[in-house]
């Protein structure tokens, strides 16, 4: 793809998100979401490979369906209340439909099946865009409609996402699929706290964006597409291997590191709201995620030369 076209597509991507984040009318928000989807399709399918074409098709169909559901829910709300204002979603059925549509758009479980498949068919750089930038517009809609969304549905979406994100990631050998399930689990934590304390959700999102971006950049630099590839990072760059270890442990949520802070605040807030069984279940699901982060950490930094390596060196 030529630099000019790539620049135009990336600026369209940025514009779509900004339009959604700054709009107060449902039609403008929907236009922003559609612009976002249409801009990323050529980025996913740049490889000219059947797998990337399949990923682009899957992404387009799920996002188009989610956008249509968002437009439909806002139309039902406008029909019943007479307003297209995003913050005035007061009709209960349209709120339920909206929360399910946003779950599909973000990739929250049980509507998460498209995310690992799409990421596996993309390059690491495209996967970075899908797991970070593409989450901003739907999260801003959740933030704006938070007071009206049904909290029970959000809590259940959060719990299922966190559990499935941890459980499914255990069985993966591809780093992109591991990052997809990691994204699902982290979004589960954000959905869990969304209806209770919006500021913690925003902080959680910021920490997630920073850590995921840094880890994807590390994977891009070390050209690691599978767990097997990560074992040879030490032979390429020792500093990068140490940074990857810290990032993986931080994503897992180990106490001295940044990733522990959002989890701690979410659990604290759940206990304050007397949702102790929910907090226990979330803490247990975090252990599942931690297991596959620790496995990646082990292959990246703990199998070091001159120990016997099971893999070939890059050179």
TORPADREN-531776 format. One line per 5 residues: their letters; for each residue x, y, z of C-alpha. Coordinates in Angstrom, 3 decimals, padded with zeros to 6 digits. Layout:
TORPADREN-531776
A = X:Y:Z | ...
This chain:
TORPADREN-531776
XXXXX = 000.000:000.000:000.000 | 001.372:003.430:-000.950 | 002.179:005.889:001.874 | -000.400:008.414:000.601 | -003.276:005.911:000.693
XXXXX = -002.105:004.562:004.051 | -002.055:008.104:005.493 | -005.584:008.795:004.190 | -006.879:005.523:005.693 | -005.231:006.168:009.080
XXXXX = -006.579:009.732:009.193 | -010.084:008.362:008.379 | -009.651:005.886:011.227 | -008.739:008.699:013.629 | -011.583:010.897:012.345
XXXXX = -014.174:008.128:012.844 | -013.210:007.657:016.494 | -013.084:011.417:017.191 | -016.519:011.944:015.543 | -018.057:009.231:017.764
XXXXX = -016.366:010.515:020.925 | -017.445:014.130:020.403 | -021.011:013.622:019.140 | -024.224:013.991:021.141 | -026.548:012.871:018.337
XXXXX = -026.946:009.138:017.714 | -026.707:009.481:013.917 | -023.339:011.258:014.176 | -022.065:008.585:016.575 | -023.177:005.891:014.127
XXXXX = -021.466:007.680:011.203 | -018.232:007.777:013.235 | -018.460:004.026:013.946 | -019.083:003.224:010.267 | -016.152:005.418:009.175
XXXXX = -013.986:003.560:011.671 | -015.021:000.144:010.342 | -014.614:001.071:006.676 | -011.158:002.561:007.283 | -009.731:-000.539:008.982
XXXXX = -010.963:-003.084:006.394 | -008.207:-002.212:003.808 | -005.588:-002.208:006.607 | -006.554:-005.775:007.600 | -006.618:-007.032:004.002
XXXXX = -003.278:-005.492:002.873 | -001.523:-008.884:002.998 | -003.422:-010.189:-000.099 | -003.656:-013.580:001.575 | -006.804:-015.744:001.991
XXXXX = -006.449:-015.624:005.791 | -006.341:-011.801:005.890 | -009.267:-011.557:003.450 | -011.245:-013.895:005.722 | -010.300:-011.787:008.769
XXXXX = -011.419:-008.580:007.007 | -014.747:-010.190:006.039 | -015.391:-011.454:009.592 | -014.513:-008.056:011.052 | -016.760:-006.206:008.590
XXXXX = -019.791:-008.466:009.178 | -019.623:-008.318:012.991 | -019.000:-004.565:013.106 | -021.757:-003.845:010.570 | -024.196:-005.976:012.592
XXXXX = -023.207:-004.200:015.830 | -023.532:-000.748:014.223 | -026.970:-001.672:012.831 | -028.061:-002.796:016.317 | -026.815:000.503:017.813
XXXXX = -028.740:002.501:015.190 | -031.834:000.336:015.753 | -031.726:000.801:019.546 | -031.316:004.586:019.185 | -034.255:004.677:016.719
XXXXX = -036.478:002.775:019.178 | -035.421:005.226:021.906 | -036.107:008.242:019.662 | -039.498:006.781:018.705 | -040.504:006.439:022.363
XXXXX = -038.883:009.515:023.937 | -038.703:011.976:021.021 | -034.980:012.724:021.398 | -031.803:011.572:019.584 | -029.552:012.708:022.428
XXXXX = -027.009:010.033:023.431 | -027.237:010.918:027.134 | -031.061:010.670:027.136 | -031.428:006.898:026.645 | -034.382:006.352:028.972
XXXXX = -036.312:003.541:027.225 | -035.404:000.166:028.837 | -035.572:-002.209:025.797 | -033.364:000.101:023.706 | -030.824:000.247:026.572
XXXXX = -030.654:-003.565:026.707 | -030.208:-003.769:022.935 | -027.541:-001.048:023.055 | -025.501:-002.842:025.722 | -025.566:-006.083:023.692
XXXXX = -024.581:-004.193:020.519 | -021.636:-002.536:022.299 | -020.606:-005.944:023.682 | -020.518:-007.297:020.111 | -018.606:-004.245:018.908
XXXXX = -015.963:-004.517:021.651 | -015.723:-008.316:021.579 | -017.049:-008.978:025.075 | -017.972:-012.623:025.785 | -020.260:-014.310:024.733
XXXXX = -019.977:-012.211:021.522 | -016.172:-012.538:021.435 | -015.681:-015.243:018.787 | -014.677:-012.855:015.990 | -011.781:-011.165:017.823
XXXXX = -009.154:-013.979:018.043 | -009.888:-015.034:014.444 | -009.537:-011.498:013.081 | -006.308:-010.868:015.012 | -004.820:-014.176:013.824
XXXXX = -005.449:-013.166:010.192 | -003.871:-009.710:010.621 | -000.301:-008.503:010.999 | 000.965:-007.615:014.486 | 000.653:-003.886:013.704
XXXXX = -002.968:-004.262:012.554 | -003.700:-006.379:015.633 | -002.321:-003.505:017.736 | -004.752:-001.046:016.084 | -007.741:-003.413:016.544
XXXXX = -007.031:-004.099:020.224 | -006.289:-000.482:021.211 | -007.604:002.300:018.949 | -010.728:000.425:017.835 | -011.891:000.064:021.457
XXXXX = -012.000:003.829:022.081 | -015.235:004.680:020.214 | -017.449:001.945:021.787 | -015.944:002.646:025.238 | -016.796:006.347:024.863
XXXXX = -020.408:005.367:024.039 | -020.501:003.182:027.176 | -019.151:006.133:029.176 | -021.818:008.499:027.804 | -024.764:006.121:028.290
XXXXX = -023.491:004.594:031.547 | -026.247:005.950:033.811 | -028.931:004.268:031.701 | -027.368:000.924:030.727 | -028.675:-002.081:032.703
XXXXX = -026.024:-002.795:035.351 | -026.954:-006.492:035.683 | -026.152:-007.114:031.998 | -022.851:-005.217:032.291 | -021.841:-007.198:035.394
XXXXX = -022.650:-010.510:033.688 | -020.807:-009.472:030.497 | -017.814:-008.493:032.629 | -017.744:-011.781:034.519 | -018.148:-013.995:031.411
XXXXX = -015.517:-011.997:029.482 | -012.977:-012.193:032.285 | -013.539:-015.940:032.740 | -013.601:-016.877:029.041 | -010.664:-014.543:028.276
XXXXX = -008.587:-016.351:030.902 | -009.790:-019.852:030.156 | -009.454:-019.747:026.360 | -006.024:-018.103:026.483 | -004.581:-021.119:028.326
XXXXX = -004.700:-023.291:025.229 | -003.015:-020.891:022.761 | 000.451:-020.929:021.213 | 000.040:-017.905:018.922 | 000.920:-014.565:020.525
XXXXX = -001.813:-012.715:018.585 | -004.518:-015.067:019.887 | -003.114:-014.772:023.417 | -003.316:-010.962:023.093 | -006.900:-011.262:021.790
XXXXX = -007.999:-013.288:024.836 | -006.031:-010.901:027.057 | -008.002:-008.025:025.496 | -011.322:-009.840:026.128 | -010.384:-010.410:029.792
XXXXX = -009.324:-006.782:030.346 | -012.478:-005.441:028.687 | -014.420:-007.686:031.061 | -012.892:-005.834:034.021 | -013.876:-002.506:032.427
XXXXX = -017.467:-003.657:031.784 | -017.649:-004.892:035.375 | -016.842:-001.478:036.881 | -018.585:000.654:034.196 | -021.973:000.901:035.922
XXXXX = -020.444:001.433:039.390 | -017.543:003.897:039.029 | -016.792:005.504:035.655 | -013.433:007.018:036.682 | -011.983:003.596:037.486
XXXXX = -013.147:002.359:034.070 | -011.323:005.223:032.320 | -008.162:004.581:034.351 | -008.425:000.851:033.596 | -008.741:001.638:029.868
XXXXX = -005.708:003.957:029.921 | -003.510:001.391:031.714 | -004.703:-001.350:029.332 | -003.959:000.802:026.250 | -000.440:001.665:027.445
XXXXX = 000.502:-001.900:028.393 | -001.005:-003.536:025.295 | 000.665:-001.003:022.971 | 004.043:-001.515:024.639 | 003.746:-005.325:024.485
XXXXX = 002.675:-005.327:020.827 | 005.602:-003.051:019.940 | 007.927:-005.499:021.763 | 006.420:-008.409:019.793 | 006.809:-006.465:016.527
XXXXX = 010.474:-005.646:017.320 | 011.287:-009.274:018.168 | 009.095:-010.628:015.284 | 007.422:-013.036:017.733 | 004.302:-014.617:016.249
XXXXX = 004.308:-017.756:018.425 | 005.394:-018.599:021.985 | 008.325:-020.462:020.402 | 009.553:-017.212:018.820 | 009.540:-015.370:022.158
XXXXX = 012.190:-017.769:023.506 | 014.764:-016.340:021.088 | 014.153:-012.701:022.138 | 017.092:-012.885:024.559 | 019.510:-013.616:021.687
XXXXX = 018.244:-010.558:019.780 | 018.011:-007.982:022.572 | 018.385:-008.557:026.302 | 016.806:-005.238:027.298 | 013.741:-006.022:025.147
XXXXX = 013.403:-009.423:026.841 | 013.454:-007.823:030.310 | 010.922:-005.160:029.226 | 008.643:-007.900:027.820 | 008.878:-009.815:031.095
XXXXX = 007.834:-006.730:033.112 | 005.008:-005.937:030.671 | 003.645:-009.489:030.786 | 003.717:-009.560:034.595 | 002.057:-006.125:034.659
XXXXX = -000.717:-007.303:032.285 | -001.204:-010.300:034.580 | -001.736:-007.880:037.480 | 001.104:-008.725:039.861 | 001.234:-006.313:042.840
XXXXX = 004.302:-004.071:042.507 | 003.537:-003.342:038.822 | 001.093:-000.907:037.175 | -001.406:-003.551:036.009 | -002.250:-004.416:039.612
XXXXX = -003.699:-000.955:040.350 | -006.891:-001.132:038.198 | -007.661:-004.687:039.365 | -007.180:-003.651:042.998 | -009.490:-000.627:042.634
XXXXX = -012.152:-002.659:040.799 | -012.146:-005.380:043.482 | -012.227:-002.766:046.238 | -015.218:-001.028:044.648 | -017.075:-004.345:044.123
XXXXX = -016.603:-005.200:047.806 | -017.791:-001.693:048.787 | -020.980:-002.342:046.765 | -021.404:-005.682:048.616 | -020.844:-007.710:045.436
XXXXX = -018.484:-010.102:047.226 | -019.271:-013.287:045.158 | -018.674:-011.254:041.964 | -015.372:-009.890:043.302 | -014.250:-013.425:044.256
XXXXX = -015.128:-014.771:040.796 | -013.233:-011.899:039.105 | -010.161:-012.502:041.286 | -010.240:-016.214:040.430 | -010.569:-015.473:036.696
XXXXX = -007.542:-013.153:036.927 | -005.499:-016.197:038.015 | -006.353:-017.936:034.736 | -005.015:-014.972:032.758 | -001.950:-014.813:034.985
XXXXX = -001.105:-018.422:034.124 | -000.618:-017.791:030.400 | 001.230:-014.521:031.031 | 003.599:-016.428:033.326 | 004.091:-019.076:030.630
XXXXX = 005.082:-016.347:028.144 | 007.355:-014.782:030.771 | 009.006:-018.154:031.332 | 009.802:-018.714:027.648 | 010.922:-015.093:027.155
XXXXX = 013.327:-014.641:030.048 | 013.742:-017.737:032.193 | 015.036:-020.099:029.499 | 018.361:-018.309:029.006 | 021.643:-019.254:027.320
XXXXX = 023.887:-021.120:028.185 | 021.016:-023.373:029.320 | 019.835:-025.938:026.789 | 017.324:-024.163:024.548 | 014.576:-026.127:022.813
XXXXX = 014.452:-023.647:019.935 | 016.732:-022.573:017.084 | 018.482:-019.209:017.330 | 017.274:-016.450:014.985 | 020.696:-016.322:013.319
